[in-house]
Amino acid sequence: MRRLLPSPHDESLSDVYGDLVLTGAVDGRSGVSLGMVSSVDGGATVAGRTADLGGDADQSAFAALRASTDAILVGAGTVQVEDYGPATGSLERRKRRVAKGLAASPRLVIVSNRLSLSADARVFADPDHPPLLVTSEQGVAARPEVAARGEVLVCGASAVDLVVALEGLASRGLGRVLCEGGPGLNASLFGQDLVDEVFLTVAPTLIGGDAPRIISPGDGHGPRPLALVALREHRSELLLHYRVVRPPADRL
Ligand SMILES: NC(=O)c1ccc[n+]([C@@H]2O[C@H](COP(=O)([O-])OP(=O)(O)OC[C@H]3O[C@@H](n4cnc5c(N)ncnc54)[C@H](OP(=O)(O)O)[C@@H]3O)[C@@H](O)[C@H]2O)c1
């Protein structure tokens, strides 16, 4: 692995983002860091999955991001397609987190208006680490058997209000939130200008076809400029870390 920015030097894969501090709570809501992988032509999936996109560098970044966050935010679609399990993590990662002053495991937070998950999904497999289900009153009423498998945070009558959700997470001490997608959830966050930084792996591959981008089309505000914080390269994979640049007036 070569770190090109800031201060170029070689480093081992296990040191990637070793000193990382994710964006914390801002304006009463949790900070949101997006962690995604795409092909060079901007595709976010191969045959509907991410498995064939990320290499060793992406896996190292994925582990380091999970080792640095209070909570993992993920859409119900990604939980289903990627067959998410509990986010307990390996003993090594738990030690790494504790050394950073974090809880041993990050809280897994699933966003879903309709709670359209199976009550038997693997994500509910560890009763000691149930996911936090960010949903609506309608979702709980429609799928009580799913609601019962996790802790529920109701954030709206028929649809989740993501600002309310992020305020709720911040008030629970989950100030640093890593959003692992998918593109649908990312579109909702970006549409409300709730993304604070981006960790993007650019996989050295072209996909073509109709693969989704890392943010689905949706109603958003205009483009947001990004400032490059760090750039790493390993066997043609690029790890990019950007922070979102907001004009000073937006922060008043
Ligand atoms: N390249 C990458 O880094 C990456 C990362 C993650 C996923 N992916 C890929 O992306 C695909 C899945 O993405 P996706 O966009 O279809 O799914 P998604 O964003 O993970 O999930 C969509 C579902 O999440 C819930 N949701 C999303 N935004 C919401 C909001 N604002 N309020 C309430 N609920 C919300 C809804 O669930 P309900 O319908 O239950 O209400 C919605 O149907 C998969 O193919 C996966 O492999 C790629």
The ligand as a Gaussian input file, in Angstrom:
#p B3LYP/6-31G(d) Opt

LIG

0 1
 N      -20.946000      -0.305000      -4.094000
 C      -21.214000      -0.231000      -2.816000
 O      -20.391000       0.247000      -2.033000
 C      -22.549000      -0.714000      -2.294000
 C      -22.871000      -0.514000      -0.949000
 C      -24.109000      -0.957000      -0.496000
 C      -24.988000      -1.589000      -1.360000
 N      -24.629000      -1.767000      -2.644000
 C      -25.572000      -2.447000      -3.565000
 O      -26.718000      -1.636000      -3.674000
 C      -27.861000      -2.457000      -3.880000
 C      -28.916000      -2.125000      -2.831000
 O      -29.162000      -0.746000      -2.863000
 P      -30.628000      -0.155000      -2.859000
 O      -30.498000       1.270000      -3.198000
 O      -31.500000      -1.026000      -3.674000
 O      -31.055000      -0.415000      -1.361000
 P      -30.817000       0.325000       0.035000
 O      -30.636000       1.795000      -0.112000
 O      -29.806000      -0.433000       0.810000
 O      -32.192000      -0.016000       0.671000
 C      -33.383000       0.488000       0.136000
 C      -34.436000       0.242000       1.168000
 O      -33.978000       0.822000       2.396000
 C      -35.025000       1.555000       2.977000
 N      -34.725000       2.981000       2.839000
 C      -33.793000       3.569000       2.066000
 N      -33.831000       4.909000       2.241000
 C      -34.804000       5.132000       3.135000
 C      -35.321000       6.300000       3.728000
 N      -34.867000       7.517000       3.415000
 N      -36.322000       6.177000       4.600000
 C      -36.803000       4.955000       4.913000
 N      -36.356000       3.807000       4.394000
 C      -35.372000       3.902000       3.514000
 C      -36.268000       1.154000       2.234000
 O      -36.718000      -0.036000       2.858000
 P      -38.264000      -0.474000       2.911000
 O      -38.642000      -0.749000       1.507000
 O      -38.252000      -1.678000       3.798000
 O      -39.039000       0.649000       3.490000
 C      -35.751000       0.892000       0.840000
 O      -36.577000       0.056000       0.084000
 C      -27.401000      -3.892000      -3.787000
 O      -27.246000      -4.373000      -5.081000
 C      -26.050000      -3.775000      -3.091000
 O      -25.199000      -4.823000      -3.473000
 C      -23.451000      -1.338000      -3.153000

